[in-house]
Amino acid sequence: MGLILKREEIVSFLKEKAVFDGTEKIIWANISSAQGAYVVVVFNKSGILTLPITPMGKIEGDIIIIPQEEIQSVTFKKGLLAYKMVVTTKDNEVPDFRVNKTMIGYGAQKKELGSLLEKYK
């Protein structure tokens, strides 16, 4: 495993934690308010999951799950190199994310992000 987890490694982790349902769109992002801290953001039928990533590229810590019924909207604002992803919930306690258009080492980023941009126009 390198510093950037491959999609297959993330899927294996989700299956291990019994939160995989086969509809996943998986992207890498930064929390806008945290300098350099990466998370993996997973969209599926149950909602949005965030997986905390250590500087060594391992998933460590609690999975944060935003249930589908709590999500009011997801918007992507296009920037020069990245998108700003805003998730609005009933209690508005979700930080904004910075989502790079591509991620070196994670070839699926562009395709997965493209699917999400199409879904949340």
Disulfide bonds with the S-S distance in Angstrom:
none
